[in-house]
Amino acid sequence: MKVLLILWILNLIVGLIIYFTSLSFNPVEIYYVQLFILVNIPIFYIWYWKPNRSRTAYILWVAILSNFFVLFGLAFFSLGGPWQTQVIIYRNLKNENRTIEFQMQDVGAFGYNRRSIERLRICGFLEIIDPIDIVNIDTLKWERVDIDLNEMNLKGG
């Protein structure tokens, strides 16, 4: 049970850091797994310390399953999908993991959201994303690469 408590505390710390800074998870699904862990570990603790386990177990399993379906709904039926990179515009000359990208987000019938960001990849699933104005780019630090990724698979030129 101490391992679960440590896992929950670490998850809470990471969640707070991501909420209050520009740090983010690259696949959005990792964020939903983190929410599932944050919500359900306290439920397991309640079940573990309750004396009347038969009735409490039934209520807690219903709570766990309802949390799972709520998070499933958040993951797959959210209005704004994930931001997807269309073009890598600039790459930093000193650090190849630092790029300036143009991204789009499909919001269904409402069209697309657009943004330009500076992305610093820390590891495979963790990155720092900051909005940036691409008009005032220092060309001594950035190399223009214009790599067309088209992650949204939009047709046209």
URCORQUI-V274154 format. One record per backbone hydrogen bond with DSSP energy under -1.0 kcal/mol. CO is the residue of the C=O (numbers start at 1). NH is the residue of the N-H. Records with the same first field share a line. If there is no record, write none. Layout:
CO = NH  NH
This chain:
1 = 5
2 = 6
3 = 7
4 = 8
5 = 9
6 = 10
7 = 11
8 = 12
9 = 13
10 = 14
11 = 15
12 = 16
13 = 17
14 = 18
15 = 19
16 = 20
17 = 21
22 = 129
24 = 127
27 = 30
28 = 32
29 = 33
30 = 34
31 = 35
32 = 36
33 = 37
34 = 38
35 = 39
36 = 40
37 = 41
40 = 44
41 = 45
42 = 46
43 = 47
44 = 48
45 = 49
51 = 53
52 = 56
53 = 57
54 = 58
55 = 59
56 = 60
57 = 61
58 = 62
59 = 63
60 = 64
61 = 65
62 = 66
63 = 67
64 = 68
65 = 69
66 = 70
67 = 71
68 = 72
69 = 73
70 = 74
71 = 75
72 = 76
73 = 77
84 = 104
85 = 151
86 = 149  150
87 = 102
88 = 147
89 = 145  146
90 = 100
91 = 143
95 = 98
97 = 121
98 = 92
99 = 119
100 = 89  90
101 = 117
102 = 86  87
103 = 115
104 = 84
105 = 113
106 = 81
107 = 110
108 = 111
111 = 107
113 = 105
115 = 103
116 = 132
117 = 101
118 = 130
119 = 99
120 = 128
125 = 26
126 = 122  123
127 = 24
128 = 120
130 = 118
138 = 141  142
141 = 93
143 = 91
147 = 88
150 = 153
